[in-house]
Amino acid sequence: MQILLNSDNTIAAYVNIGALTGSVNYDGVLPDNFVSDFKPNYFILNNDSIIINPNYVEPNNTITLPPSNVETQLAALAYQQMTSQQTITDLQTQNAQMAYQLMTQGGVTA
């Protein structure tokens, strides 16, 4: 097995077949969870043994991107459509109220 070590002996990568540039050979015993739990820097080479790195900190891979130009334009159009729909609803309500007033006040005689 080839393991690629960082300056603090944490294991950045490994391969069972082939080679990694700058890697070293490791023929010792692996922890049972090495393959299933492997993450860069999660394991450390300590006195020719691989153990879980006691100083491991889960990296924060959250990337926050600002909205794209298209997303901003789409949001503006959605807002415009919402306000237009509200205006239409208000006008329909006013029309219904005026029609009701005309019908109840008897504006037309036969």
C-alpha positions in Angstrom: 0.0 0.0 0.0 1.2 3.5 -0.8 0.2 6.3 1.6 0.6 10.0 1.0 1.6 11.9 4.2 1.3 15.5 5.1 4.0 17.4 7.0 2.3 16.3 10.3 2.2 12.6 9.3 -1.6 12.7 8.7 -2.6 10.5 5.7 -3.9 12.6 2.9 -4.5 9.7 0.4 -3.7 6.1 -0.2 -3.7 3.5 -3.0 -3.6 -0.3 -2.9 -2.6 -0.5 -6.6 -0.3 1.9 -8.4 1.6 4.7 -6.8 1.1 8.3 -5.6 3.8 10.8 -6.3 5.6 11.5 -3.0 4.0 8.6 -1.2 5.7 6.0 1.0 5.2 2.2 1.2 3.2 0.9 4.2 3.1 -2.8 5.0 1.8 -2.7 8.5 -1.6 -3.6 10.0 -4.5 -1.3 9.1 -7.3 -0.4 11.5 -10.5 -2.3 10.8 -12.3 0.9 9.8 -9.5 2.3 7.6 -11.1 1.8 4.2 -14.7 2.4 5.3 -14.0 5.6 7.3 -11.1 7.0 5.3 -11.1 10.8 5.0 -8.0 12.9 4.3 -6.2 13.6 7.6 -8.6 11.4 9.6 -5.8 8.8 10.2 -2.2 9.5 11.2 1.0 7.4 10.9 2.4 7.2 14.4 5.4 5.1 15.3 4.9 3.0 12.1 1.3 2.3 13.0 -1.8 3.9 11.5 -4.3 5.3 14.1 -7.1 7.7 14.2 -5.8 11.3 14.3 -6.7 12.6 17.8 -6.5 16.1 16.5 -8.8 15.6 13.5 -11.3 18.3 12.8 -14.1 17.8 10.3 -13.5 20.3 7.5 -16.2 22.9 6.8 -16.9 22.4 3.1 -19.9 24.7 3.0 -19.5 27.1 0.1 -21.9 30.1 0.0 -22.3 31.6 -3.4 -24.1 34.8 -4.2 -27.1 34.4 -6.4 -26.3 34.5 -10.1 -27.6 37.2 -12.5 -30.2 34.8 -13.8 -31.4 33.9 -10.3 -31.7 37.6 -9.4 -33.7 38.3 -12.5 -35.9 35.3 -12.0 -36.6 36.5 -8.4 -37.5 40.0 -9.6 -39.9 38.5 -12.2 -41.5 36.3 -9.6 -42.0 39.3 -7.3 -43.4 41.4 -10.2 -45.8 38.5 -11.1 -46.9 38.3 -7.5 -47.6 42.0 -7.2 -49.5 42.0 -10.5 -51.7 39.1 -9.4 -52.4 40.9 -6.2 -53.5 44.0 -8.2 -55.7 41.9 -10.4 -57.4 40.4 -7.3 -57.9 43.8 -5.8 -59.5 45.1 -9.0 -61.8 42.1 -9.3 -62.9 42.7 -5.7 -63.7 46.3 -6.5 -65.6 45.3 -9.7 -67.7 42.8 -7.7 -68.5 45.5 -5.0 -69.5 48.0 -7.7 -71.7 45.5 -9.4 -73.3 44.6 -6.1 -74.0 48.3 -5.4 -75.6 48.8 -8.8 -77.8 45.8 -8.3 -78.9 46.7 -4.8 -79.5 50.4 -5.3 -81.8 49.9 -8.2 -80.2 52.1 -10.8 -82.4 50.8 -13.6 -86.2 51.0 -13.7 -88.5 49.3 -16.2 
